[in-house]
Structure formats: structure tokens, C-alpha cells
Amino acid sequence: MKLYERIAEKLTQLISQGYYPAGSKLPSIRDLSKEQGVSISTIQEAYRLLEEQGSAEARPKSGYYVCQKNTPPKLPETSRPVQRPIDVCQWNQVLDLLTSHTFCSKDWIFLGRAIPDFHSATLNPLLKTMANMSRDANHFGIDYEQINGLKQLRVQIARQMMHSGCQLHPDDIIVTNGGQEALSLSIRVTTKPGDVVAVDSPSYYGTMQTLRSLQLKALEIPTHPETGISLEALELALEQWPITVVQVTPSCNNPLGYTMPDDRKEQLYKLAQRYDIAIIEDDIFGDLAYSSTRSRTVKSYDKDGRVVLCSSFSKTIAPGFRLGWVAPGRYCDLMTHTKYASSGCTTTLPQLALADFMAQGGYERHLRKVRQHYKQSRDVMLDWLKRYLPENICTSYPQGSFLLWIELPEEIDSVELNRRLVLQNVQVAPGILFSATGKYRNCIRVNYSGEPSARQETAIKKLGEEVFKMLDESENKQ
């Protein structure tokens, strides 16, 4: 453990023991430096770590203070999806969500889209590099790249994934056109039409629609909002149904926000070993965990190549770069061929710019900034929901990313709710999108990536007003 980490740990203990109550001022950097006999930069690093952990906050021209602790919200119950393989539907509703921004003005508040905050100043060096490379007219930047992607970028990805316990070689990685291609390729190489794929429930609608396009059946597995997919229910399903693959998003899950404990990730891998099935691990939000220590991936336990690890920079940087990647394990040759046959090489210039950005430390600086921002935005959003929505709602308590799952009273139809909000220039994601059967009709997913503003608060206020109206209408019908 480094010196600044030891100091941060000691301060954390003092905070937890009540020596520094919530809201109280912590020792100044200079005073603590003299007290501990260390450099000012060491104390600055210790306080930065406390900020990342959510234990302290910096106030301009005032110093560091102990964060006010928020009471976690009432969580949804473990989901209870239909326990049989089924065909996926809901495509029209997904299409509506994906295309709605094309005909809307800037006055809209899109709470339903999983779009990160890409206006942070920490991305300016990346944009500058991209612009400089474009002006230099370097023919290398507009030429074909290797089918598995630019080596410099694959080197940086392999280094980044060491934080998750993965020991990947650059040749273990294939760069893709965004996370959706990485996910689609992974499903294609591990299945054949008619196969059954087990998924957590609720689950990302992009996964669902990929299963639909490949004529696969989804088997939704009960999922806890804190610990993730039920391994007990999954094992029962493996005994009963011919499952070939389990697809999970165990770190900073979309839409529930949970991070599966590391020991359960290892148990999931051993379960897949025992039943000889593949695991497709979507880690697209993994780098956005609020904790100072990045959780391990399921892939980090993989000893026989059965775990296919997917990710992307669409949620950590910006979706327009269209850069994702996959570590396909034992499926590497088949995936390389499938990638060539489906889309060929991935565009070169963004890969060059991103590889340089990561090598210069810009990616890590950006992650530190947005992690703190998203955690603060989560707390603001939860406060607004408590203020404007009924008391009996349940919400997730994300441990990373920028997405929140809200379980409304059963009387609320989220499709109708969204229709009413659209008339007021507000959009949410109805819960039916996240289930193969259209379950979770009384649930919605909202985005809190933007800087908290009066416009966003007004949108949540409108959401609450419509929910109360619908509850009144339901009561009057009885």
C-alpha cells in the first residue's frame, strides 16, 4: 500500500469512528503534511482518493469537508421473470427510443438515453489530438488498419484491464465498431439459431434485440439489485434447459447499477465450467465504478477461454467515436473471421487519437473526473425523486455509471407515462424495453450523466406530476 493510501485509510477510519462527523472540516493540507511528516503532494493524493471514495469533498477556497452521507433508497425486490426460454419482442419501442432525438429540438430532456457527459474539459486533449491528426493529412490515419485493430490501442486496453485483474495480451483483443458490435460478435460466435441464452433480468435491450436478430431464445434469470444474477436460479435453469451461453453485465450493471461481489463472479465462472457453457461479460460501464478500487471482471478468473469479455469507450468517453473491443478467448479465430465478414476493419483515425490519449494518462484523468461527477449527480437525482415522486417508489442505488432504475406503483404504465412526458419535451426509457416479455411495465430507467440543473429538476418534477395524475386516474376508475 502506498503512503498516500495509508493516510487516506487512516482518515477514513477517523471519519467512520466519528472523530470527523458528516459536514465537518478536515485538517488543511499544510497542517496534515506537518503532522504526518510527508510532502504536500502526498496529502493532496490522499484527499483525492477520499474524494473518489465519496468520503470527502473539496470546497473552493475553504478546504476539504466530510461528505454528508445519503440514506440509501428503498431498493426493488429481486426480479421474478418468466422462467422459460422465450422469443424477444419490443423492437418497435426500442426503435422509438433510439430515433426520437433525430426530430427533437434542444429544448428536450432525454432522460431515457444511456449517453455519458462528453462535455467535460478532460476530453479536450483528445479532441485536440484528433483535430491535429486530421489536419496533418497523415495517410496512415485514413488507411486500412489490421482486422483486429491498431496495436497501440490494444496495448493500452490490455494495460487498462490489469486494474480488473485481467492479464490480457494485445493479441487477445479485437477492436470493434462500438460496444454493440462487440456484443453482437460475441453472441454470434458462441451460439447458433434456436439456442437458449440466459440473461440477467432486467437486461440491456441491445442484448435482447441481438438475440432476436439471431433467432435465439432468452431465458431471464432472477436478479438482485445489489448482488446481481441469482446463481441459485441460474443453476436450476441449467439443470432444466439446454442453455449454451449466459450473458451478464456484472459491473455497474445497466439498468440496475449493481456490481456483483467478486466472490460471486468467481462462482459464476465455476458454474459455467461445471456445465460447460460460455459466458459473455459486458463490461462497458466497469471503468465508471465509484469505488477507488476497480472490481474484478469474471474474465479475470478465466482459465480455459470460455469467458468472452466485451467493452467500449462509448460510455466512458463518447458514443460518436464508435470504438469498442472484445477479448474473445477460445473464440478468437472464429470472431476474427466473423468480424472481417461483417464489417471489416475499424476506422483508424479515432484509434490513433484514443491510443495517444490513453498513453498520455488522459483517460485516467478523465475517469477520475467523471466518476466523482456521476456519483454526485446520482445523489442529487435521488434527492429530486424523493422530493417529487410518491413515497412508495423503489429505486436502484448505482455503484457506478449514470443510470438509475425506478420501480413505480403497479398502477403506472410506463409506456403511457413516457407518451405523456414526450408531449412536454421529456423522455424516459419504459421498463418493458429491458425484458424479452415486456415485463417491468411499471418501471423506468433514467439518466443522470448531465450536470444537475434547473432544467433537469423541472423534468423530474414533470415526471412526478404525471405519476400522481395517473395514480389519481386509476383510483377514480375503481
C-alpha positions as CSV (number, residue, x, y, z in Angstrom):
1,M,0.0,0.0,0.0
2,K,1.3,3.4,-1.0
3,L,1.9,6.2,1.6
4,Y,-1.0,8.3,0.5
5,E,-3.3,5.3,0.6
6,R,-2.3,4.6,4.2
7,I,-3.0,8.2,5.1
8,A,-6.4,8.1,3.3
9,E,-7.2,4.8,5.1
10,K,-6.4,6.4,8.5
11,L,-8.6,9.4,7.7
12,T,-11.4,7.0,6.6
13,Q,-11.2,5.2,10.0
14,L,-11.3,8.5,11.9
15,I,-14.4,9.5,9.9
16,S,-16.1,6.2,10.5
17,Q,-15.4,6.4,14.2
18,G,-17.0,9.8,14.4
19,Y,-13.9,11.9,15.1
20,Y,-14.8,13.9,12.0
21,P,-18.7,14.0,11.7
22,A,-20.5,14.4,8.4
23,G,-20.2,18.0,7.2
24,S,-17.2,18.9,9.4
25,K,-14.0,20.3,8.1
26,L,-10.9,18.1,7.7
27,P,-7.4,19.2,8.5
28,S,-5.8,21.5,6.0
29,I,-3.3,20.0,3.5
30,R,-0.5,22.0,5.1
31,D,-1.3,21.1,8.7
32,L,-1.8,17.4,7.8
33,S,1.5,17.4,5.9
34,K,3.4,18.7,9.0
35,E,1.5,16.3,11.3
36,Q,2.3,13.2,9.2
37,G,5.8,14.4,8.2
38,V,5.1,13.9,4.5
39,S,5.0,16.1,1.4
40,I,2.1,18.3,0.5
41,S,1.6,16.3,-2.8
42,T,1.2,13.1,-0.7
43,I,-1.6,14.7,1.3
44,Q,-3.2,16.0,-1.9
45,E,-3.2,12.5,-3.3
46,A,-4.7,11.2,-0.1
47,Y,-7.5,13.7,-0.2
48,R,-8.1,13.0,-3.9
49,L,-8.5,9.3,-3.0
50,L,-11.1,10.3,-0.3
51,E,-13.0,12.3,-2.9
52,E,-13.1,9.3,-5.3
53,Q,-14.4,7.2,-2.4
54,G,-17.1,9.7,-1.6
55,S,-15.8,10.3,1.9
56,A,-14.6,13.9,1.4
57,E,-15.4,16.9,-0.8
58,A,-13.4,19.9,-1.8
59,R,-14.9,23.4,-1.3
60,P,-13.4,26.3,-3.2
61,K,-11.1,28.5,-1.0
62,S,-12.2,26.6,2.1
63,G,-10.6,23.1,2.1
64,Y,-11.9,19.6,2.5
65,Y,-15.0,18.5,4.3
66,V,-16.5,15.2,5.3
67,C,-19.3,14.3,2.8
68,Q,-22.9,14.2,4.1
69,K,-24.0,10.6,3.9
70,N,-27.2,9.9,2.0
71,T,-29.5,7.2,3.2
72,P,-29.7,4.5,0.5
73,P,-33.2,4.4,-1.1
74,K,-35.6,1.5,-0.8
75,L,-34.4,-1.0,-3.4
76,P,-36.6,-3.0,-5.7
77,E,-37.1,-6.7,-4.8
78,T,-35.3,-9.5,-6.6
79,S,-36.9,-9.7,-10.1
80,R,-39.2,-12.6,-10.9
81,P,-39.2,-13.1,-14.7
82,V,-40.9,-15.8,-16.6
83,Q,-38.8,-18.9,-16.1
84,R,-38.8,-20.4,-19.6
85,P,-37.0,-19.6,-22.9
86,I,-38.9,-17.1,-24.9
87,D,-38.6,-15.1,-28.1
88,V,-37.7,-11.5,-27.7
89,C,-40.1,-8.7,-28.7
90,Q,-40.3,-4.9,-28.1
91,W,-38.3,-3.9,-31.2
92,N,-40.6,-1.0,-32.2
93,Q,-40.4,0.5,-28.7
94,V,-36.6,0.3,-28.8
95,L,-36.5,1.9,-32.2
96,D,-38.7,4.8,-30.9
97,L,-36.2,5.4,-28.1
98,L,-33.2,5.3,-30.4
99,T,-34.6,7.6,-33.1
100,S,-36.5,10.1,-31.0
101,H,-33.6,12.5,-30.8
102,T,-33.5,13.0,-34.6
103,F,-36.6,15.0,-34.7
104,C,-36.5,16.9,-31.4
105,S,-35.2,20.3,-30.5
106,K,-32.5,21.3,-28.0
107,D,-35.3,22.0,-25.5
108,W,-35.8,18.3,-24.8
109,I,-34.5,16.5,-21.8
110,F,-33.6,13.0,-22.8
111,L,-33.6,11.0,-19.5
112,G,-34.1,7.7,-21.4
113,R,-30.8,7.5,-23.4
114,A,-27.6,6.0,-21.9
115,I,-25.4,8.9,-23.1
116,P,-22.4,10.0,-21.0
117,D,-21.4,13.5,-20.2
118,F,-19.0,14.2,-23.1
119,H,-18.6,17.9,-22.4
120,S,-16.0,17.5,-19.7
121,A,-12.8,19.6,-20.1
122,T,-10.8,16.5,-19.5
123,L,-11.7,15.4,-23.1
124,N,-10.2,18.5,-24.7
125,P,-6.8,16.9,-25.1
126,L,-8.3,14.0,-27.0
127,L,-10.3,16.3,-29.3
128,K,-7.2,18.4,-29.9
129,T,-5.2,15.4,-30.8
130,M,-8.0,14.2,-33.2
131,A,-8.1,17.6,-34.8
132,N,-4.3,17.8,-35.2
133,M,-4.2,14.3,-36.8
134,S,-6.9,15.3,-39.2
135,R,-5.0,18.5,-40.3
136,D,-1.7,16.7,-40.7
137,A,-3.3,14.6,-43.5
138,N,-1.3,11.6,-42.5
139,H,-2.3,8.9,-44.9
140,F,-1.7,6.3,-42.3
141,G,-4.7,7.7,-40.4
142,I,-7.1,7.1,-43.3
143,D,-5.7,3.7,-44.5
144,Y,-6.9,0.3,-43.5
145,E,-5.8,-1.0,-40.1
146,Q,-5.3,-4.6,-39.0
147,I,-8.6,-6.5,-38.8
148,N,-8.1,-6.8,-35.0
149,G,-7.4,-3.1,-34.6
150,L,-4.5,-0.7,-34.1
151,K,-1.8,-2.4,-32.0
152,Q,-1.1,0.8,-29.9
153,L,-4.7,0.9,-28.8
154,R,-4.8,-2.8,-28.0
155,V,-1.7,-2.3,-25.8
156,Q,-3.4,0.5,-23.9
157,I,-6.6,-1.6,-23.5
158,A,-4.6,-4.5,-22.1
159,R,-2.8,-2.2,-19.6
160,Q,-6.1,-0.7,-18.6
161,M,-7.7,-4.1,-17.9
162,M,-4.9,-5.0,-15.5
163,H,-6.9,-2.9,-13.0
164,S,-9.7,-5.5,-13.3
165,G,-7.4,-8.5,-12.6
166,C,-7.1,-9.4,-16.3
167,Q,-3.8,-10.4,-17.8
168,L,-4.5,-9.8,-21.5
169,H,-2.0,-9.8,-24.3
170,P,-2.7,-7.2,-27.0
171,D,-3.2,-10.0,-29.4
172,D,-6.1,-11.3,-27.2
173,I,-8.1,-8.2,-28.1
174,I,-10.1,-7.2,-31.2
175,V,-11.2,-3.6,-31.7
176,T,-14.8,-3.2,-32.9
177,N,-17.1,-0.5,-34.2
178,G,-18.6,0.3,-30.8
179,G,-19.8,-1.9,-27.9
180,Q,-22.9,-3.2,-29.8
181,E,-20.7,-4.8,-32.5
182,A,-18.5,-6.3,-29.7
183,L,-21.6,-7.8,-28.0
184,S,-23.2,-8.9,-31.3
185,L,-20.0,-10.7,-32.4
186,S,-19.7,-12.4,-29.0
187,I,-23.2,-13.8,-29.3
188,R,-22.8,-14.8,-32.9
189,V,-19.6,-16.9,-32.3
190,T,-21.0,-18.7,-29.2
191,T,-24.4,-19.6,-30.4
192,K,-26.4,-21.0,-33.4
193,P,-30.1,-20.2,-34.3
194,G,-32.5,-21.8,-31.8
195,D,-30.1,-21.8,-28.9
196,V,-31.1,-20.6,-25.4
197,V,-29.2,-17.7,-23.8
198,A,-29.5,-17.0,-20.1
199,V,-29.6,-13.3,-19.2
200,D,-29.9,-11.2,-16.1
201,S,-33.3,-9.5,-15.7
202,P,-33.9,-6.7,-16.3
203,S,-31.3,-6.7,-19.0
204,Y,-29.9,-4.3,-21.6
205,Y,-32.2,-4.0,-24.6
206,G,-29.3,-4.1,-27.0
207,T,-28.6,-7.6,-25.9
208,M,-32.3,-8.6,-26.2
209,Q,-32.5,-7.3,-29.8
210,T,-29.3,-9.1,-30.8
211,L,-30.8,-12.3,-29.6
212,R,-34.0,-11.5,-31.6
213,S,-32.0,-10.8,-34.8
214,L,-30.0,-14.1,-34.4
215,Q,-33.2,-16.2,-33.8
216,L,-32.1,-17.1,-30.3
217,K,-34.3,-17.5,-27.2
218,A,-33.8,-15.6,-24.0
219,L,-34.2,-17.2,-20.6
220,E,-34.4,-14.4,-18.0
221,I,-32.9,-15.2,-14.6
222,P,-34.0,-13.5,-11.3
223,T,-31.6,-10.7,-10.4
224,H,-31.0,-8.9,-7.1
225,P,-30.5,-5.1,-7.3
226,E,-27.3,-5.3,-5.2
227,T,-25.6,-8.7,-5.9
228,G,-26.8,-9.4,-9.4
229,I,-27.9,-12.5,-11.2
230,S,-29.1,-15.3,-8.9
231,L,-26.6,-18.1,-9.2
232,E,-29.0,-20.5,-7.5
233,A,-31.7,-19.7,-10.0
234,L,-29.2,-20.0,-12.9
235,E,-28.1,-23.4,-11.7
236,L,-31.7,-24.6,-11.6
237,A,-32.2,-23.3,-15.1
238,L,-29.0,-25.0,-16.3
239,E,-30.4,-28.3,-15.0
240,Q,-33.7,-27.8,-16.8
241,W,-32.9,-26.1,-20.1
242,P,-30.2,-26.5,-22.8
243,I,-28.5,-23.2,-22.2
244,T,-25.4,-22.6,-24.3
245,V,-24.4,-19.1,-23.1
246,V,-25.0,-16.8,-20.1
247,Q,-24.8,-13.1,-20.8
248,V,-24.2,-10.8,-17.9
249,T,-23.3,-7.2,-17.1
250,P,-21.8,-7.8,-13.6
251,S,-20.0,-4.5,-13.0
252,C,-22.0,-1.2,-12.8
253,N,-25.0,-3.0,-14.4
254,N,-27.3,-1.5,-16.9
255,P,-30.1,-0.8,-15.9
256,L,-29.8,-1.8,-12.1
257,G,-26.4,-0.3,-11.4
258,Y,-25.2,-3.1,-9.1
259,T,-21.7,-4.6,-9.0
260,M,-21.7,-8.3,-8.4
261,P,-19.3,-9.1,-5.5
262,D,-16.0,-10.7,-6.7
263,D,-16.6,-14.0,-4.9
264,R,-19.9,-14.4,-6.8
265,K,-18.2,-13.6,-10.1
266,E,-15.8,-16.4,-9.4
267,Q,-18.7,-18.7,-8.5
268,L,-20.4,-17.8,-11.8
269,Y,-17.3,-18.8,-13.7
270,K,-17.1,-22.1,-11.9
271,L,-20.7,-22.8,-12.6
272,A,-20.1,-22.2,-16.3
273,Q,-17.1,-24.6,-16.1
274,R,-19.2,-27.3,-14.5
275,Y,-22.0,-27.0,-17.1
276,D,-19.5,-26.3,-20.0
277,I,-21.1,-23.1,-21.2
278,A,-19.7,-19.8,-22.4
279,I,-20.0,-16.5,-20.5
280,I,-20.4,-13.2,-22.4
281,E,-19.4,-10.5,-20.0
282,D,-20.4,-6.9,-20.9
283,D,-18.0,-4.6,-19.0
284,I,-18.9,-1.4,-20.8
285,F,-19.5,0.6,-17.5
286,G,-16.8,-1.2,-15.5
287,D,-14.4,1.7,-15.6
288,L,-17.0,4.0,-14.1
289,A,-17.2,2.4,-10.7
290,Y,-17.4,4.9,-7.9
291,S,-15.1,2.9,-5.6
292,S,-11.4,3.7,-5.5
293,T,-10.6,0.0,-6.3
294,R,-11.9,-1.3,-9.6
295,S,-13.8,-4.6,-9.1
296,R,-12.6,-7.7,-10.9
297,T,-14.1,-9.0,-14.1
298,V,-15.4,-12.5,-14.5
299,K,-12.7,-12.8,-17.2
300,S,-10.0,-12.4,-14.6
301,Y,-10.9,-15.9,-13.3
302,D,-11.0,-17.4,-16.7
303,K,-8.6,-20.4,-17.1
304,D,-9.9,-22.0,-20.3
305,G,-11.0,-19.2,-22.5
306,R,-14.8,-19.6,-22.0
307,V,-15.4,-16.0,-20.9
308,V,-15.8,-13.5,-23.8
309,L,-15.2,-10.0,-22.4
310,C,-16.8,-7.0,-24.2
311,S,-16.4,-3.3,-23.6
312,S,-16.4,0.1,-25.3
313,F,-15.4,3.7,-24.9
314,S,-19.0,4.8,-25.8
315,K,-20.0,5.3,-22.2
316,T,-16.6,6.4,-20.7
317,I,-15.7,8.9,-23.4
318,A,-18.3,9.5,-26.1
319,P,-20.6,7.3,-28.3
320,G,-19.6,9.1,-31.6
321,F,-16.1,7.6,-31.5
322,R,-17.6,4.1,-32.2
323,L,-14.8,2.2,-30.6
324,G,-15.4,-0.9,-28.7
325,W,-13.4,-4.1,-28.1
326,V,-13.7,-7.7,-27.2
327,A,-11.3,-10.3,-25.7
328,P,-12.8,-13.5,-27.2
329,G,-10.7,-16.2,-25.5
330,R,-11.1,-19.5,-27.2
331,Y,-13.3,-18.0,-29.9
332,C,-10.6,-15.7,-31.2
333,D,-10.1,-17.2,-34.7
334,L,-13.9,-17.5,-35.4
335,M,-14.5,-14.0,-34.2
336,T,-11.7,-12.6,-36.3
337,H,-13.3,-14.2,-39.4
338,T,-16.8,-13.1,-38.4
339,K,-15.6,-9.5,-37.8
340,Y,-14.0,-9.5,-41.3
341,A,-17.1,-10.9,-42.9
342,S,-19.5,-8.5,-41.1
343,S,-17.7,-5.1,-41.0
344,G,-14.0,-5.4,-41.9
345,C,-11.5,-3.1,-40.3
346,T,-12.5,-0.5,-37.7
347,T,-11.9,3.1,-38.6
348,T,-8.2,4.1,-38.0
349,L,-8.1,7.8,-37.0
350,P,-10.1,7.5,-33.8
351,Q,-8.0,4.6,-32.7
352,L,-4.8,6.6,-33.2
353,A,-6.1,9.5,-31.2
354,L,-7.5,7.4,-28.4
355,A,-4.3,5.3,-28.1
356,D,-2.3,8.6,-27.7
357,F,-4.9,9.9,-25.2
358,M,-4.6,6.8,-23.0
359,A,-0.8,6.6,-23.3
360,Q,-0.5,10.2,-22.0
361,G,-2.7,9.5,-19.0
362,G,-5.6,11.5,-20.3
363,Y,-8.1,8.6,-20.0
364,E,-7.4,8.0,-16.3
365,R,-7.7,11.7,-15.5
366,H,-11.0,11.8,-17.4
367,L,-12.3,8.8,-15.5
368,R,-11.4,10.3,-12.1
369,K,-13.3,13.4,-13.0
370,V,-16.5,11.8,-14.3
371,R,-16.7,9.2,-11.6
372,Q,-16.9,11.9,-9.0
373,H,-19.3,13.9,-11.1
374,Y,-21.6,10.9,-11.7
375,K,-21.7,9.9,-8.0
376,Q,-22.7,13.5,-7.0
377,S,-25.3,13.6,-9.8
378,R,-26.7,10.3,-8.5
379,D,-27.2,11.7,-5.1
380,V,-28.9,14.8,-6.5
381,M,-31.2,12.7,-8.7
382,L,-32.2,10.6,-5.7
383,D,-33.0,13.7,-3.7
384,W,-35.2,15.0,-6.5
385,L,-37.0,11.7,-6.8
386,K,-37.6,11.7,-3.0
387,R,-39.0,15.2,-3.3
388,Y,-41.3,14.9,-6.3
389,L,-42.4,11.2,-6.6
390,P,-44.6,9.1,-4.3
391,E,-43.0,7.7,-1.2
392,N,-43.7,4.1,-2.1
393,I,-41.4,4.0,-5.2
394,C,-38.3,1.9,-5.1
395,T,-35.0,2.9,-6.9
396,S,-31.7,1.3,-7.5
397,Y,-28.6,2.6,-5.8
398,P,-25.9,2.5,-8.5
399,Q,-22.3,1.8,-7.5
400,G,-21.1,3.2,-10.8
401,S,-22.1,4.7,-14.2
402,F,-25.0,7.1,-14.7
403,L,-28.2,5.1,-14.9
404,L,-31.0,4.7,-12.4
405,W,-33.8,2.1,-12.3
406,I,-37.1,3.3,-10.8
407,E,-39.9,1.0,-9.8
408,L,-43.2,2.9,-9.7
409,P,-46.5,1.9,-8.2
410,E,-48.1,-1.0,-10.1
411,E,-50.9,1.2,-11.4
412,I,-48.4,3.1,-13.5
413,D,-48.0,2.1,-17.2
414,S,-44.5,3.4,-18.1
415,V,-45.3,3.4,-21.8
416,E,-48.3,5.7,-21.3
417,L,-46.2,7.7,-18.8
418,N,-43.5,8.3,-21.4
419,R,-46.1,9.2,-24.0
420,R,-47.4,11.9,-21.7
421,L,-43.9,13.2,-20.9
422,V,-42.9,13.3,-24.6
423,L,-45.7,15.9,-25.1
424,Q,-43.8,18.0,-22.5
425,N,-40.4,17.5,-24.2
426,V,-39.2,14.9,-21.6
427,Q,-38.3,11.3,-22.4
428,V,-37.7,8.3,-20.2
429,A,-37.0,4.6,-21.0
430,P,-40.0,2.4,-20.3
431,G,-39.2,-0.7,-18.3
432,I,-40.6,-3.1,-21.0
433,L,-37.6,-2.5,-23.1
434,F,-35.4,-4.4,-20.6
435,S,-37.3,-7.7,-20.8
436,A,-38.0,-10.2,-23.5
437,T,-41.6,-10.5,-22.5
438,G,-42.4,-6.8,-21.8
439,K,-42.2,-7.2,-18.1
440,Y,-41.4,-4.2,-15.8
441,R,-44.2,-2.2,-17.3
442,N,-44.3,-0.1,-14.1
443,C,-40.6,0.7,-14.2
444,I,-38.4,3.3,-16.0
445,R,-34.7,3.9,-16.5
446,V,-33.4,7.5,-16.2
447,N,-30.0,9.0,-17.0
448,Y,-28.2,11.4,-14.6
449,S,-25.0,12.0,-16.5
450,G,-25.6,15.7,-17.1
451,E,-24.6,18.4,-14.7
452,P,-27.6,18.9,-12.3
453,S,-29.5,21.8,-13.5
454,A,-32.9,23.6,-13.1
455,R,-34.0,22.1,-16.4
456,Q,-33.3,18.6,-15.2
457,E,-35.0,19.2,-11.9
458,T,-38.0,20.5,-13.8
459,A,-38.1,17.3,-15.9
460,I,-38.2,15.2,-12.7
461,K,-40.9,17.5,-11.3
462,K,-42.9,16.9,-14.5
463,L,-42.3,13.1,-14.1
464,G,-43.7,13.2,-10.6
465,E,-46.7,15.3,-11.6
466,E,-47.7,12.8,-14.3
467,V,-47.2,9.9,-11.9
468,F,-49.5,11.5,-9.4
469,K,-52.1,12.2,-12.1
470,M,-52.1,8.6,-13.3
471,L,-52.5,7.4,-9.7
472,D,-55.5,9.7,-9.3
473,E,-57.0,8.5,-12.5
474,S,-56.5,4.8,-11.5
475,E,-58.2,5.5,-8.1
476,N,-61.1,7.2,-9.8
477,K,-61.8,4.2,-12.0
478,Q,-62.2,1.9,-9.1
